[in-house]
Amino acid sequence: MDEKTKAPGAGPAQAEMAPFTGLPGQVVLVLQGGGALGAYQVGVYQALHEAGLEPEWVIGTSIGAINGAIIAGNPPEQRLPRLKQFWDGVACRGAAPGSGSFRQFEDWLRVLSVTTQGIPSFFTPSPEAWWLGVRATVGLARAAFYSTSPLRATLARLVDFDYLNARQTRLTVGTVSVRSGRMRYFTNRDAPLDVDHVMASAAFPPGFPSVQVDGEPYWDGGIYSNTPLEAVLDDRPRRSSLIFAVQLWPASGPEPDSIWQVMSRLRDIQYSSRAESHLERQRQIHRLRHVIRELGKHIPESERGQSDVQELLGWGCGTTMHVVELDAPQLDGNDMHRDIDFSTCGIERRWTAGYQDTRCALERAPWHQPLDPIEGIAVHRSSAGMPDACG
């Protein structure tokens, strides 16, 4: 692979993998929201790309929608260079991190810099919001601490929306309606997408302003459901799928023993907890669909042709969903502001971790394991590992 798109910190070249055959369905990449943590997703994609597993469908929310749009909005050979351009553009360059109290001071300076200055290619402070205060009546479109105009220009440069809407790869982005509070997914399968759809999926309030789509204001879908796994599990018509679900926020973690750690753990639970409930609900639904299919085999041929019986049997299916969960590890400590850790070191370590974790998952290829014909969903969890600190 070209040096410029090599996994950061990956070390010596990785051994080539044999082409994958006998996949259990369409390849789907599901990407959570999580700001700077999204660098892990790029490592995941790079490993899939090198293995020849280009996703047929990418589903994303927030930073997952941005990464997803760059992937689906470019030909395969352009995807990694475009992703690298985006992450190079948002990286905050500086010295390698220290340790102890000095490390805490560096982290504080980093948070202060991003908070007060923004990231030039992503978002910049809105002086009006800071000067007028949070109670000033400014209208929904301006009720935010930052302007995301730089992100609009960045996406216009890195995403080929004509290519995206040619539907070579399906893209779905998650948003939530400001007015109704309901989750809404936009997909290029049903209608053309433009920069506003991606911007809306990344409009996390009150930092970022809402974005209008067809006259309706939308916010980041992550505030309602940060794990857009439901979009593929509820899709119609149903198709068997091999789903790589990239989780950026840990569902489980150590017991916190300070207010700071409590606040951090609260965010983990808030943004990760829906994945398990979605999978459990879908397991039940798929099991019932498979049961209906099996029961239909016992209905006499003379009765199967009846319209009411056909309608009932239509609820059954034999599709299977293999979900490969890739859980991003945490950096040292339990930093509540890790989602704005756009340091070159943080980006490099997360990118490399996603790459290595996915390589391990692909080598195991757990989707080849036998699946009970009554069960419709198999979940394969990976153990995450974090590369050594940047030198």
HUZITA-V949750 format. One line per field, one symbol per residue. phi: phi as a letter, one per 40 degrees, with the letter a starting at -180 (. if undefined). psi: psi as a letter, one per 30 degrees, with the letter a starting at -180 (. if undefined). burial: # if it has 24 or more other C-alpha atoms within 12 Angstrom, else .. Layout:
BEGIN
phi->???
psi->???
burial->???
END
This chain:
BEGIN
phi->.ddcbcddgcgcdcccccdcbgcciccbbbbccifccccdcccccdccdccgbcccabbabgccccdccccccacdcbccdccccccccccccaccccagccccccccccccccccbgbdcbabccddccccgccccbgdcbcacbcbdccdcccccbbccccdccgcbcbbbcbbccccgccbbbbcccadbbcccccccbcccccbccbcbfgbcbbdcccbacbccccccccbccbcabbcccbcbccbacccbacccccccdcdcdcbccdcccccccdccccccccccccccccddcbcccccccccccccabcbbcbccbbccccdgbccbccbcccdccccccdcccccccdcccccfcccccbdcccbbbbbcbccabcdccb
psi->kkefgkkkgfblklkkkkkklhkgakkkjkkllgbfffeeeeeeeeeeefggikkfkkklkbfeeeeeeeefglleffeeeeeeeefeffkjkalkkalbeeeeeeeeeeeeeeeffajegdllkjeeeeeflffkjfkefgilflkgeeeeeeeeefkjfeeeffhekkkkkklkkeefgkkkkkkfeelklafeeeeefgijlgekllkkjhgkkllkfffejgjgefeefgkklkkkkjkjjjkfkkelllkkgleeeeeeeeeeeeffffeeeeeeeeeeeeeeeeeeeeefffkkeffffkeeeeeefffllglkjjjjkjjkllakaikfgffgigkeeeeeeeeeeeeeeeeeeeeehfffkkkkffkfkkkjklklkklllk.
burial->....######.............############################.########################..##############....#.........#..##..#...#########..#...........############.###.####.###.############....######...##############.#######...#################.....#############............#############.##..##.#########..#................#.##################.#############################..###......#########.####..#.
END
